[in-house]
Amino acid sequence: MAADETFDLGITDVAHGGVFIGRHEGRVVFVPDAIPGERVRVRRADSGDARTDAKRFWRAELREVLDPSPHRRPHVWRQADVDVPPHLRPGGADFGHIELAHQRTLKLQVLTDALRRIGGLPDAAAAISAASPARSADGDVLDAETADGTAWRTRVSLHADAEGRVGPYAARSHRVIAVDELPLATPGVEKAALAIGRGAPGRIDLVQPADGRVRVLHRPAGRGGPRATREAVVERVGGREFRVDAGGFWQVHRLAAHSLTELVTRRLGGAPAGGTASDSEGHAVDPDAWHLDLYGGVGLFAAALAGLGGPGTRITTVEADARASEHARANLAEWPGARAETARVDRWLTHLAQHATAAQRERLKRGVILLDPPRSGAGRAVVRHIAALAAHTVVYVACDPAALARDLATFRDLGYEAGPIEAIDLFPNSHHVEAVAVLRRG
């Protein structure tokens, strides 16, 4: 079959990356915008050259839904719905056509499949939940997820092309398309984004921190243009304030930092708002041990660990970005035993392995090592370094199921066993999902 030809396809499964699976004449076909159980009409979208024909799979684009799933709904982003030509559908909301509860079912399926196939963990227990509501000290709900999973992005990146057109990229491309709504963004970010009009080629970041005022950061293409102003903004989590560069890394869902902190706190033995210490797995943060927060950013998780351990807790957060480390030092100032190191995690761990004293190693064994690596995961070398420290507990915060599965397999080979894995849907209407695993030495 040549490229551009259309054919009918039954969708049987979901794959990692926001695409769905069907088979045509024995060949696997990956299709976006579908739902398992549907019959659809698709157009083959790969090149059709000899090398592509020899592959075991094709890629296709959805043209028509012939037999819709009961879980299909009108897309939350009107311009991304199936009646819009594929090249005009914006990216970033690839599950927006699926009922929210079923989105989470599919995300959990992708996670457990990765744990089974990639991690070799067929019996791993996993669950998924929505972002936790933010509550006052009295337990009143201050903020919660919307019913349709929209209006959560406090950070959005748009692009301006050579003609000055401003908008997101079309799905699976670097082609800028103009849009008249951004339903996943908070109302403030959406309003500011749609007011931009035209722009010089480059990227435009919109950021809405805790004070509610939207910052618009222009990042012109090439190295010759002016850099975005490095304004420090304040985010608030559980009564604590965190300084972070407006253009620096912070979780994009308005409830994400709160939800992850609450989950980590509960799993380590704390009592978050609305919960009790009995919800935990019985881990303790020993104030006399040495704890590590790797890929630590501005110190969000280091603060959670130090808060559990108390004022004298010794904790070191390691982050490659110098500005983030600078903010972490300020954010952790209330704990005298907290340190923020600017270094690549792999190099810092190599140095620690070569120079740690016997007393330091003993304190590390009684400590917690938390890692929140990038989407690619920690990797075998970092995991080996962590396992060699023989810490009592390892907490892994993951944003990619496949990377998590690979790293958990390495941890298992080195003597660590994972407890139940809890996923949080911090990216509603997209295929992304966050997960937290707590590991203990076998």
N, C-alpha and C positions, 0 to 999 in steps of 0.2 A: 504494500500500500504506500502510495506517495504521500509526502507531507501535504497538508491542506485538505485532504479528503476527510469527509465526515462519516461517522458510523455510530451505531447504537451500542450502549455498554451498560452492563449491570454493575453497580457499585457494591462491593462486598466488604470493604474494610477501610480503616483510617490508618494513615502512615504518619510518621514523625515529620514535622515540617509544614503541617497545614494542608496536606493533599490527601486524596482518597484513592482507593485502589479498585480497579476492575481488570478483567482479562478479556482479550480479544484474540481469538485463534491461538490460544496458548501463551500469548505474550502479556506480561504485566503492563498496565497503562495507569499512569498517575494523572489525576484530574483534580483541580481545585474546585471549590464552590459546590461540591456535591455532598451527599450524606449516605452512609451505608444503608443498603436496602432500596435505593432508588434505581430506576432505569433512566438513562440520560442519553442525549445525543451530543457527541463531542466532535471536535476537529483536531486532527493530529497537528501538534505545534512544534515538533522538533524538525531538524533540517532535512531529514530524508536522504542524506548521503549514504555512501556504502558503509561507513563505519557505524553510523547510527542504526542502519538496518540490521547490523550484526549484533546490536545490543540486545539484552534480554528484556528491555522495557522501552516504552514510548512515553512521551509527555503529550497531553492533550488539553484543550480548553473547552469548557462547558458552553454549549450553544443553546440547549433546550432541555428542560426537565420533562420527561415523558410520563413518569410515574413517581410523584413526589412522596417523600417520607412524611409521616405524620408529625415529625419533629421540625419540619421546614416552616419558616415564618418569613414574612417580608423582611428584607435585610434592614438592619438598624441604620445602615448608611445607604440611602436611596441610590446613590450613584454607583454603588458596588453590587447592585442586584443583578440577577442573571439576564434581565431583559436589556441591560446596557452592553454595548459591544465590549468584548474582553479588554481591548487596548485602552479603554476609557475608564475601567474600574480601578479605583484607588486601592493601594495596598494598606495593610495594617489591621484589617478587620476580616480576616479570612474565615472566621467562624460566625460572622454576624448574621448569617442566614439560618442559624440553628437555634432552637429554643435553649435558653441559658442552662437549664438543668441537664439537657442532653449534651451540651458542650462539655460539661464537667464529666459526664460519663465517658465521653470519647477521650478527654485528656487523661483520665485515670487509666483507660485502656492503653493509651500510648505509653504511659509511665510503666505500668505493670509488664507490658510487652517488652519494653527496653530492659527492665530488670531481669526478665526471664531469658531473652535471647542474647543480649549483650553482656549482662552481668552474671549470667548463670545462676540466678536466684529465683527459681521457679516458685518457691513458697514464701517469697517476700510479702509481708502484709503492707497494704497501702490504702489510704483514704484521701478524699479531697473535700474541701470546704470553700465557702466564699470568704472574702476578706472579713476580718472581725470588725464589728461595729466599735467606734470610739465612744467611750463612756466617761461621764464625769465621776468624781470621787464618790458621789452618791449612787452611782449605777445608772444614771439617766443616759440614754443614747444621744450622743452629740452629732454623730455622722455615721452613715451606713451605706452599703452598696445600693445602687438603684435597682429597680425591679427588672430592667432589661439590660443591665450591665453597661450602661453608657455613663458619660460625664465623669470619668475617673482620671483622665490623663492630666496631670499638672505640668507635664513637660512634653512638648511637641516639636519635632523638627520638620520644617518645610524647606523647599528648594526653589531657587530661581534659575531659570535656564537662560540661554544666550539672548532670547527675545524678551527677557524681563518677566516672563510668565512665572507666577508664584503659586506653589501648591505642593501636595505630596507627590511621591513617585507613583506611577501606575504599578499595579501588582506585578511583582517579579520582573521589574525593569528599572531603568534610570531615566525614564521619560517623565517630565513634569506635566501634571494635568491640573487644570483649574477646577476648584470645587466650590460649592456654595454652602457647605456645612462640614463640620468636624464633630460628629456626634460622640466620639470617644473622649474628646477633650472636655475639661470643665467649661462651664458657660463663659467664664472670664477669658480663658485661653482661646476659645472658639471666636469670641467677639473680636479680640485683638488680632487674631490670625486673619480673619476675613476682611479686616480693615487695612491690611498692608497694601493691597493693590499690586503694584509692580516693584521689582527690585533688581539690583545688580546681581550678576551671576554669582552663585554661592549658596550657602546654607543660612537659614534663619531659624534660630531656636527661640521658643517661647517658654517662659518659666513662671510659674505661679507658686511662690513659697507660702509659708504660714501667714504672712501679713496680708495675703489676698491680692496684692498688686502684681500685675503681669509685667515681666521684663521681656523685651524683645531684643535679642542678641543677633546682630548681623555678622556673618562670617564670610567675607568675600572669597571667591575662588582664587587660587594662586597664593604665593607667599608675599606678594608685594602690597596687598591691601592691609588696611588697619585691622588690628585684632579687636575682638570684643572686649569691652571693659570688664575687668575682673572684680565685679561687685560681690561682696560676701553677703549672703542672705541668711535668715534664721528659719530653721524648721523645728517643729515641736513634736515630741513623742513622749507620751506618758508623763507629762509634767516637766520634762527636760528640754532644754534648748540646744540645738546643734547648729553651729556655723558651717556653711558650705558655700563654695563658689556658686554663683548663679548658673554658670555654665558647667559646673562640676557634676560628678555623679551623685545622684540621689534617686531612690525608688520613684517610679513615675506615677503609680497609683496613689491617690491621696490617702489611702488607708494602709498602704503596703508596709511602711516602716513600723507603724503601730502593730500590725498583724504579725509580722515576723518577730518583732521583739517579744510580743506576748507569747507566741508559740515557743520560742527558744527558752524564755523564762519558765514556762510551765514544764517543758520537757526536762529542764535542769533542776526542778525542785522548787521553783518559786510559786507564788500565788498571784496571778494576774487579776485584773479587774474582772469580776464575775466568776472567778474560779477559785480553787483551793489547792493547797500543796499536795493533797491526795490525788489530784489529777496527774501528777508527774510520775516519772519512772523511778523516783527515789535517788536521783543523782544529787550530789551536793557540790557547791562551789566552795572549796576549801580556802579560807582566807590566807592560810599559811603556805599554800602551794604557789606555783608559777603558771599562769594561764596565758595562752596566745590567741590573738585575733588576727588571722592571716587574710590578706587582701582586704584590709580593715577599713578603707575609705576614711571617713571623718570620725570614726570611732563609735558608730551606732551599736554594734554588738559588744564592743569592749565595755561600753557603759552599762549594758545589760548584765554582763558577767560581773563587773565590779559592783554593781548594785546588789547582786545576789551575795557576793562575798563579803561586802562591808568596806569601811573606810580604808583599811590597811591592805586590801587585796593587791597582790602584785600581778599586773597584767601588761603585756607588751602587744601593741597593735603594729602590724607591718603593712606598709602600703608603698607602691612604687611612685605614686604621684606626690611630688613635694608639697604642692599647695594643700592637698587633702591631709597629708601628715601634719602640716602646720595647723590646720583647723582642728585635727584630732587632739593635738596637745592642749589647745584651749578648751575643747569640749570635755576633756578628761581631767581638767585641772583640780577638781574637787577630790580626786583620789591620789594621794602622794605616791602610791606605788605604781601608778600607771605611766607607761612610756609609749611614745609614738616614734617608730623607726621608719625612715624613708629608704626603701630598698626593694628590689625584686624579691619575691618570696623564695624562689628557688635558691638564689644566692645567699640570702639571709640564713636560710636553714642549713646550707652547706657550711657557712661560717660557724653557726651554732654547733654543728656536729663536730667541728674541728677544735673548738675552743671552750665548750661548756665544761664547767668543773663538776666534780662528783656531787657536790651539794646542789648545784643547779639542776643536774639531771634528776636527782631525787625529788626536788620540788616539782619538776615537770611531770614526773610520773604520777603525782597526786593531783595534777591540774587538768584543766579542760583546754583542748585545742579546738577552736572554731575556725572554719574556713568558708569563705564565700567567694569562690573563684569566678572568673569570667565564663562566658558561655561555652568555651572550649574545655572547661574543666581544669582540675589541678594537674593531672598528668601523672604518669608512673613515678617519675623521679621525685616530685614533691610528696606524693603519698608515701613512698619509701622512707623519705626523711622524717615524715610525721610519725610513721609507725615505729621507726627506730627510737624515737623519744619515749615510747611506751607509756603515753599519757593514759590516765584512768578513763577519760571520756573524750571522744571526738564528735563534734557537731558539724555536719556538712550541710550548708545552705546552697541549693542548686537551682539554676534557671534553665537547665537543659537535661531532659531525661536520659538521653544517650550518654552524655558526659558523666552524669551521676552514676549510671549503671557501670560504665567502664571503671570509674574510680572505686566504686564499692567492691567490684570484683578484685581489684588489687588489694584493697584493705582486707578483704576476707582471706586472701592468700597469705597475708602477713599477720593474721591472728585477730582481726577485729570483726565483730558481728554486729550487723545493723538491727536495731529494733524496728517497730512499725514506722513506716515512712508516711509523713503527713504532707500532702500537697495543698497549696492555697491558690485559688484562682485569682491571681493578681493582675491578669491581663484578659478580662472578659471580652468576648467577641473576637479574640485572636486565638491562635493555636498555642501560645506560650503558657507555661505554668511554672510556678515556683514550688520547690519541695524541700523538706527538712528531714534529714536522717540523723539519728543519734546512735553512735557506735561505741561498743565497749570491748575491751580486750577479752578474748575467749579464755 
